[in-house]
Amino acid sequence: MIALRQTVDLSAFPDLVVVYLGMRVNVLTGIKTLLGFGPKIEDSVVAEPDGLLLHENLIYSFFPPHFGMRQYWRDFESLERWTRAEPHRSWWKRFLRDTGGTGFWHELYAVRGGFEAMYVDVRQPTGFLRFATSLPAKGDLFSARGRLRRGGVAETPAPYTEKEIS
């Protein structure tokens, strides 16, 4: 039987953004943190945030536990707005104060140009971190907008400042 080859017309999504996210357990107590995020994320997806086109759950490995997701967003601004609003705003701020024995990362790919990534307490390098030079996420590299070199100002303020988490 001949394989069915298909492609897609993405012309309706000129500003499409794809983001991969992952959470890996660093210490045994991190399992509780990892499992605690599942229902929160599921609830946020059910709420259908503006601009989220698709959310898919992924399993990167069972040992160590490393789960994640892939999301497709209409544009960077929709994703940025969602990350700066509740409930994401509170989750992220709390996580940066205490990672609960886990490491978290995201890698973002934008059709309009650019990639950016963030790694928090990632002890076993993954993705870009395995081959690219690691830099501190400070100054211009503190926000996704800065890392993408988008310029301009976000529609909503950041949930925290660089000084608050340093």
C-alpha positions, 0 to 999 in steps of 0.5 A: 500500500502506498503511503498517504503523504500530506502537508498543511496550508498554514497561510491562515496563521502567519504569526503562528508560535509553537512552544514546547514545555517540559518538567523533569523531576530532579529529586523524589519529592519533585514527583508531587510537584509534577503531578500537581501541575497536571490538573492546573494545566488541564483546567487552563486548557479547558478554559480555552485561552484566546489564541491557543489553537492546540494543546498536546501532552507529551511524555519525554521519559519515565525515568527520570519522570519528564513530562511536557506539552506542545502548544500552538498559539495564533501569535506571540502576543496571545501567548504572552498575554496568557502567561501574564494573566491568572492563573499562569501568573501565580503558578510561575511566580510561585514556581520561581520561588520554589521549584519543588524538586523539579526543573522546567523548560520551554522552547518557543519557535515563531513563524515570524522569526526567532526562537527563544528558550528558558531553563529553570533548575534544569540539571540534565540539559535538554534541547537547545541547552545541549548544544548552545551556549548557556546565558543568564536570563537577565537584562534583555534576556529576562523576558521572552519578548526580549529573547525574541528581540521583538521590541515594543512593550507587552500589553500587560505587565510582567508578573514579577521583576528581575529583582524580585526573583534574583 
